[in-house]
Amino acid sequence: MAASLVALNSDTKFIKTISAIVLKGHWAKLLNPNIASSLTSTAIHKVLLNLYKCCHIPSLSCAFFKWAESAVPNYKHSLQSHWTMIHILTKNKHFKSAQNMLEKIALRDFLSTPSVLNALVKIHDDPDGNSHVLSWLVIFYANLKMTQDALQVFDQMRVHNLMPHLHACTVLLNSLAKDRLTDMVWKVYKRMVKLGVVANIHLYNVLIHACCKSSDVDKVEKLLCEMEFKDVRADLFTYNTLIALYCKKGMHYEALAVQDRMEREGISPDIVTYNSLIHGFCREGRMREARRLFRDIKGATPNHVTYTTLIDGYCRANDLEEALRLREVMAAEGLYPGVVTYNSILRKLCEEGRIRDANRLLNEMNEKKIAPDNVTCNTLINAYCKIGDTASAMKVKNRMLEAGLMLDQFTYKALIHGFCKAKEMDIAKELLFGMLDAGFSPSYCSYSWLVDGYCNKNNEEALLKLLDEFVSRGLCVDVSVYRALIRRFCKKEKVDYAQRLFNLMQGNGISGDSVIYTSLAYAYWRAGEPKTCSDILDDMYRRRLMITLKIYRSFSASYAKDNEILDLFWSHVVDRGLMSKHIFKEMQLRNS
């Protein structure tokens, strides 16, 4: 006990001696070997605190902090020393310097982990200072899209009952909303309210934006009531987000009502407001209303988005002439069409089979130095594949690569479809492997085209060998591949090949899912083999595999022409307890 007391006194004396030397400005004395060797991270941390307590001049602590790292041999400041220096700067309202220092250490030393933060918060019994520093940390992580780290910091603030800054709350919620983590947005918001955070219009706008992302009209209307109760006035961003949400849901009356309300409250609609309303009408083919709204624009100037939205709307409404006329109006207004505008017109020309005109449009883009994007190239590839001109489709694909564009899943999908239609199965197969190598997962459609292509060439055996090729190329053959192939074989009434694939799948230790079992069972039912169908359904029951509402709807749509046979099959399924009651009720409603 006496020894430890002596050590403590000695340590305190040493800290005071160092502080006195710094106060007098005798920096050279600190390099005395006896002193320098004792300047550990713990000692420096204590000196920083002592200097600030002695004279409350942050510049002196800051000077010593900088000197220690540059002059003491083999020394690097600890997290503890940094944290103390940040607190000293914060206490004296040197916020920018404190934030800069915090950002330098934020990505090291596992700063966001609960144990580290818990220890750091306890160093300084200063709720206001800790609240400042941790709020900055939340903002820093959220802006870097390090959402999990930001959440961990926020949770530590909650644990220590520290009030986060309103701006930190807004930035964190915005980051979660952008990542579409809508459920987490509401959980965090509730926790913020419990901590005493009072939302302002900026925070409410983030919440409304989250509702727009998740298309949640009910929640947005509750938020509006809450804003009204708390006397938080909506601004232009609020109204524009509401209009975008209502238009997205096809609720045009409500969207126009919001426009009326904002005008009554003295907030003039801007071009974003009009663009949302016009887009809402265009996406539903209501071009007369869209055009009327365009003519009624007041206090705002139509921009690229306005004209492109209308041009795309007219193309989708099969009025290419009006779309082309609007493109001329757009250019006359000094707004030159970009790649998105051209893509809308190009898509319509390709849909109508006007490939020559589409190529003229492409040449025009080239003359105007408008670089084609993936949508442009995919539209052309798809058009060529539809008319069986796979050579031209491959030329476009090669030009894409030369231009530095990456092939995406739509490129591969269009090419696979084209080559399968042309019965050039070896190229189609290589494209499928190229798609997998590029990191894309082929959809059911891609596999179904392969099945159709090989069946059209009476070469079903090639599909069974395809799975061996997957393995030889080091690709994983999972249940999704078997599911797609078995489903398509069943659809084409080639149940023998479907069964062989099923046996192969089980032999490789992969268990079938509800879709596979239902496909096989129905294929045997259609083929007039009820006994085999029953055996499959029994096996399905033993494995506790159920037919979900999604599977029921998918099969009902896919085999819509099999009304009577399908209804008998569903009755057979219900008798075996493989469907839940609410699906059975839907089935009864469909049949009534």
N, C-alpha and C positions, 0 to 999 in steps of 0.2 A: 504493500500500500504506500509506504514511504517512498519507495523507489519510483513508483509510477507518478507520485506527486512531484518528485524532483524532476522527472522527465517532462512533465507537463509545464512546470515553471520554466525549465530550460527552453522548451519549445516556444512558449509565449514570449520569452526574452528574445529569442532568435527572430521571431516575426516582427517584434517591435524595433529591433536593431535594423533589420532590412528596411522597414517602413521609414525609419529616421534617415537612413542613407538616401533613399529615394526622394524624400521631402527636401533634403538639402541639395539634391541634384548631383551627388557624388557617385555617379554611375560606375566609374572605374573601380571603386572599392568593392563593388559586387562581384568583380571577376577574381578577387582574391581566392586562391584554391580552397581554402577552408570554408569560405562562404559558398562559392559556386557549387562545390560538391554536395552541399546540403540543400540546394535549391531543387527539391523534388516537386512533382505536380501538386502534391498535398500542401507543401509549404507555400508555393506560388499562389495557390487558391486562397490560402489564409491571408497572405500579404495583400492580395487584391481587395479582400473584404475589409482588412484593417485600414488600408489606405483610404478607402471610401468613408469608413466610419470616422476617421481622424479629421478629414477636411471637406468631405462631401463634394470633391472636385473630380468628376468622372474622367477628365483629361489626364490626370495623374495616374489613375488606375489603368487607363488605356495605354499610356506611354510605357508603364511597367510591363503590361501584357505583351506589347509589341517587342520591347527590349528582350524579354525572357526567351521568346521563341527565336530571335535572331542571334542573341549573344551567348546563351547558355549552351555548352557543347552537348550534342546528342539529345536535345530536349524538344518534345512536341507537346503542346497544350493538351490536357485531358479534356474529356467531355464536361467534367465538373467545372474546370476553369473557364471554358467557353460559356457555359450556362451562367456562371456568376457574372462574367463580363457583359453578357447580353442583358442580364437583369439590371446591372448598374446603368447601362446605356438607356434602357427602357424607363427606369425610375426618373432619369433626368431628361426624358422626352427626346432623346436622340434616336428616334424611331427608325429612321432610314439605316443608320449604322448598325443598329441592333438587328434589323431584318436581314441586312446583308450578311452579318456574321452567322445568323441562324441558318440561312440558306446554304452557307458553306459546310455546315456540319449535318444538315438535314438528311443527306444521302449516305451518311456513314454511321458506324457504331450502333446499328439497329435502333436508331433514335425513337422510332414509332412503336417499338414493342412495349407492352404494358409495364413490364418489370423495370425497364430503363426509365420510362417516363415517370413512373411512380416514385423512383428514387430521386429523380431530378426535381420534381415538384416539392418534395420534402426538404430540399436544401434551403429554400427561401420561403419563409412564412409570410408571403406577400400575395394574397389572392388577386389583387389588381394586376400586379406584374406577371404572375403566372397566366392570368386570363389573356393578357396582351400576347405573350410569347406563344402560348398554345394556339390561340386564334390565328396568328400568322402562320403557324405550322400547318394548320388545317387548310388554309388558303394555298400555301405552297404545294402541298401534296395533291390537293384537288385540281389545281391548275396543271400539274404534271400528269394528270389522269391516274395518279396513284391512289385510287379511291379507297382501297382497303386500309392503307396507311392513314389517310385522312379520317376514316371512321374510327380507327384505333385511338387516335389523338382525341377525337371528340368524345369517345367513351371514357377516356381518362379524365377529361374535364368534368364529365357527369359524376364519376366516382368521387372526385375531390370537390364537387359542388361549386365548380368554377363557371361563371357566366361567359359563354362564347360571344364574341362580337357579332353583331347582326350581319355584317358583311361576310364573315366567315361562314355563318349559317347559310347565307344566300349562295355563296360559291360552292359549298359542299352539296346542297340540294340540287343545284344546277348541274353539277358533275354527275350525280346519281341519275338525274332525269335524262341527260345526254346518253348515258349508258343503258337507258331503258330499265333501270332498276326501280320501277315505280313503287313496288311494295316497300322497299327500303326508304324511299322518299317520305312516305307517310309515317313509317316507324320513327325515323330521325326527327321529322317535324313534331311529332307528339312529345318526344323527349326534350326537344328545344323549348316547347311551350311549358313543360314541367319545370325547366330550369329558369323560367321567367323571361324568356326571349319574347319580345313583342314584335310581331311581324309588321313590316311596312309594305308599301306597294311593290317594291322590287322583289321581296320574298314571295308575296302572293302571286306575282307574275310568273315566277319560277314554278310554283305549285300548279298554276293554271296551264303552263306549258307542259308539265308532266301529265296532266289530264288529257291534253291534246295528243301527246305521244301514245297514250294508252286508250284513246277514244272514249274516255269516261265522262259522259255528259252529266250523269247523276252527281258525281263528285264535284264537278266544276260548278254546278248550280248551288251545291251546299257551300262551296267556298265563296261564291258571290253573296250569299246571305250572310256569311260570317263577316265579309268585308263591310257590308252595309251596316251590320250591327256594331262593328268597331269603328265606323265612320272613316274607313280607308277608301279614298276615291279612286276609281279605275282610271287608267290613263290610256293613251293611244295603243301601247303595246298590249294591254289587257284586252281591249276591244278587238284588235287584229287577231289575237290568239283565239278568242272566242269565236269570231267569224270563221277562221280557218277550221276550227273543230266542228262547228255546225255544218259547214260546207262538206267537210270530209264525211260526215254522217248522212249527207243528203237532206239535212234539215234547213232548207232554203228560207222558209218563212221565218224561222228563229234567227238565221243569219242576217236577214234584212231588218228584222226587229232590233237587232243589236246596232246596226248602222243608224237606224232612226234614233235610238236612245243616245248614241254618242253625239249625234248632231244636236239633240235637245240639250245635252250637257255642255255644249260649246266646244266639243272636240271635233275638228274637221277630219274627215277620212283622208288618208294619204293613198298613194298608188298601191301600197301593199294591201290596203283594205279592198280596193277595187279589184286587184288581181286575184285575191282569194275568192271573192264573190263570182267573178267571171269564170275562174277555174271550176268552181262548184257547179255552175250551169253547163260548162263545156263537157265535163267528165260524164254528165248524164245526157248529153246530146241535145240539150235545151238551148240551141244556138240563137233563137229569136230573143230570149231573155238576156243571153250573154251580149248580144249585139246592142240591145236597147241600153243595157247597163254601160257598155263601152261609150255609147253616144252621150250618156248622161254624166260622164266624168266631169267633176267640178273641182277646181282648186288643186288639181294634180295633173301631171303630164304622163301619158302612156309611155311605157318603156319597153325594152326588149321582151321582158316577161309577159307583158300585156299582149303584145302582138303575137308572140310565139304560142301563147295559150290559145288565142283565138284561131290561129292558123292550124294548130293541132286539132282543135275542136271541129273545125270545118272539114279537115281531112278525115276524121273519125266519123263525121256525119255524111260522108260521101259527097261533099261539095268542094271538090278540088279546085274548081274555077274560082270560087270565092276566096279560097286559101291563097291561090296564086295572086289574085287581085290585092289582097291584104299585104302580101309580101312587097308589092310595088308601092303601096301606100306607106309602108314601113320605111322603105328606102328613101322615098320622097321626103319623109320627116327627118331624115338624117340618121335613122337607126338601121344600120346594115345587119341583115340576118346573120346569125352565127350558126355554129354546127348543129345546135339543138333545133333551130328553125328548119334548116335543111333536112334534118333527119325525119321530121314529121312529114314533109312533102315526099321525100324519098320512099318512106314506108308505104305511103298511099300509092305511089306509082308502081312500086313492086307488088303490092296487093292486087292491083289491076292488071298485072302482067306486062306493064309498059317498061320493059327492061331498057329499051333503047333511050327512052326519055329519062330514065333513071341515070343512065350513063352520061347523058348530056348535062344533067344536073350536077353530077360528080365532076365533070370537066369545068363547069362554071365555078364550083367550089375551089377547084385547083387554080383557076385564073385569079380568083379573089383571095388566094392564099389562106383559105379556110381549111385547116387540116381535118381530115376525117377522123372520127374516134371509133371506139369499139362498136357503138350502136350502128354507125354508118356501115361499117364493114360487115357486121353480123346480119344486117338487113339485106345487103346485097348477096351474101353467101346463102342465106335462107331462100332468097328469090331464085337464084341460080339452081339450087338443089331441088326446088319445087318443080322446075321445068326440066329437070334431068341433066342440066349442063354442069356436071361435076368438075369438068376441066376448068371452067371459068371460076367456079367456086374456090378451087384450089389456088388459082392465080390471085384472087382477092386475099386469101389466107396468107399467101407468101408476101404480098404487098404489105399486109398488116405487120408481119414480122420485120420486114425491111424498114418500115416507118417507126419501129421501136414499140409497137403496141403488143401487149400480151394477149394470147388467146385466152378467152374466158370460157365458162361452162356453156354459154349460149352458142359460141363458135363451134365447139366440139359437138354439141347436141345437133345443130343444124347439119353439120358435115356427116355425122353418123347416120342421120335420117336420110340424107341425100344419097349416100353410097349404098345404104340398105335398099332403098327404092330402086336404085340402078343395078342391084344384085351384084355389086362389087364388094363381096363380103370380106375379102382379105384386107382391103383398105379400111373398111368400116371397123374391122376388128382392131387394126393398128391404131386407129383414131381413139377407140375405146381405151386401149392401153395408154395412149398419149394423155388422155383425159385423166386417168388414174395417176400417172406419173406426175402430172401437173398439180396434183393434190385435190382434184374435184371428185365428188361422188356421183357417178351416173345415176339418173333417176330410173324409175320403173319404165318410162317411155323409151329410154335408150336401150335397155335390155330387151324390151318387147319388140323394138324394130329389128334387133339382131335375130331374135327368135323368128319373126316373120320372114326376114331375108333368107335365113338358112332353110326354113320350111318351104319357101317358094322355090328353092333350088333342090328340094327333096334331100337335104343334107343335114338332118336333125342330129346325126352322130357327131357332127363338128361342134355342136354346142356342149356335148358331154366332154369332148376333148378340150374345149375352151377352159374348163376348170383346171385341167392339168397344166395348161399354159400359164394360168394365173400363178400357180405354185412355182413353176420353173422360172418365172420372172421375179419371184420374191414378193408377189402381191398376196394380200390376205383375202381368202375367200370366206366371207362371213355370212351370217344368215340373210342379210339383205340381198346378196347376189342370188342365193338359192331361191329366196322368196320371189324375186322378180321373174326368174326363169320358170319356176314352177307355176306361178300365176298365169304367165302367158301361154305355156303349154296347155294348161287347163282350159283357158279361154278358147284356144284353137282346137279343143277336143282331142288333143293328143295326150291322153291320160297315161298311156304306157311310158312315154318319155318323162312325164311329170313324176311318175312313181319311181322310175330309175334314178332321177335326180334326188328324190326324197330319200331313197335307200342309201345313195352315195353320201348325202348330207349326214344321215344318222351314223353311217360307217366312219365318218370323220369326226364323230363326237359332237356334232352341232345339233342342238334340239330345235325342232320346228316351233313356230309361234302360231297364234290364233289364225292369222291370215293364211298361212300355208295349209293348216289342217282344214280350214273352211273351204279353201280353193279345191283341195283334193277331194274332200267329201262331196262337194257339189258337182265336181266333174264326174265322179262315179254315179251320182244320182241322175245326172243328165244322160249318162251312157247306159242307163237301165240296169245298174248294178247296185241295188239298194242294200244288199248284204255287206258289200265292201264299204259302202258309205257309212253304214251303222257301226262297223268295226272301227273306222277312223274317228267317228264321233265319240265312241266309247273310250278310245285311247285319249282323245281330247279331254274328256271328262275326268279320266284318271289323273291327267297331268294338271288339272285345275285351270285349263285354258278356257276363257269365256269369249263370247262374241260381243264386242262393244258396239255402241251406237254408231261409231265411225265406220266400223267394218260392215255393219248392217246397211248403212246408207250407201257405202261404196259399192257393195255387191248388188243392191237393189237398182242402182244407176247403171252399173256395168252390164247387168243381165236384165234390163228393163223389158226386153221382148219376150222373156221367158215367164211371163206373169204367173200362169197356172202352175208350172213346174216349180218355180221359185217359191211360191206361196206354200206349196206342199212341203218343200224342203224346210222352210222356216218353221212350219208347224212341227215337223219331225225334230228340229233342233230345240224348240221350246219344250217339247215333251221330255227331252233328256236333260233339262235344266241348264242349258248352255247359254241362255239369254236372261238378262235381268228383266224385272217386271215393267220398268219404264220403257224399255225397247219394245217389249211385247205390246204395250199400250199404243206406241207409235205405229206399230205394224197393223194393229186393229183399226186405227184412225185412217191409215192409208188405204185399207181395204173397204172402209165403210162408204 
